[in-house]
Amino acid sequence: MPSGAAAWTAARREAYANDQGAPNSLIAVSGSSNRSKADKDPADWLPVPADRCTYTADWVADKLRWNLTADAAERDALTRLAETCPAATVTYEQVP
């Protein structure tokens, strides 16, 4: 379950799991990549270096879009990643 979602209703959890309202909410990846990532956040898993800036921006956008929290390790990892991606832009539309 995403951080900050413990009090969500079943309907909101379903909406999050099936979010197609943002272009980067659901991204198709290979089975091996999906298994490698599992439920890890950026503190514990990262894609190949060429994809890290996009991944970081998309991760932050999803957190902001759904008003989710990040623990200290996740925040530290995202901060380090953002420092290596000065051209990355985070865009999102808040989910009500």
N, C-alpha and C positions, 0 to 999 in steps of 0.2 A: 504494500500500500504506500502511495506517495506520502512524503512527510507533510504533516498538516492536514491529512485527510481522515483522521481517525473518527471525527464527528460527522463526516459526510453521510447523507442518506444513500440508500441503495441506488436511487435514481441518479444522483450526482456521480457516484462511482461508475455507473454504467456510462454516463455521458462522457466522463473523463477517459474511460477505456476505449471508447469508440469515437473520440473527438476527430471530426473531419472539418472543423470550422477554421482551422489554421493550416496553411500549406505545409508546414513542417511538423505537424503533430504526430502523424503516423508515417513512418518512412520504411519502405520495404528494404530488407537486408537479407543476406544469405543466412541459411540455417545455422552454419557454424559461427557466424558473427553474433547471431541472436543468442545462441547457447553460451558463447564466451562472455557476453555482457550480462545475461540473466537479469537480476534485479539490482545490479551494482550501480552506484552513482559515480560521478567523475572522480571522486577520491579513490575509487577502487578499480575503475576500468576506463580506458580511453580507446578511441578508434585509432587507425593508422594516422601518423602525423599530418598527412595531407588533408585529412578530414576534421582535425581537431578544432579549428576556429569555427567552422560551421556548426559542429556538434555543440560546442560551448554556447554559441549564440542561441541555438535552438533550445538547449537545456534551460538557459536563463529565461527565454521567452515563455517556455512552458510553465516554469515556476511562477512567473509574473502573471501569466494568463489565468492560471487557476488559483492564484493567491496561496501558493505552497511555501513552506519553510525549508530551510537548509540547515543541517547541523554544521558544527564548526569545521569538521574535516572537509565536508562538501564545499563550504564557503571558501576555505583556504585553497582547495584545488581549483575552484572556479576563478578565484582572484589571480592565481598563478597563470592559469590558462589565458585569461583576459589580457594579462600583461604581454603575452606573446602574440596577441591578435589585435593590434591597434586599429586596423581597418574594419574589424567586425562590427556589424550593426545589429542591435536587438530590436525587433519589431514584434508587437503582439497586440491583440485585442482582448481586453479583460472579459472573462466569462462571468455573467451575472450570478 
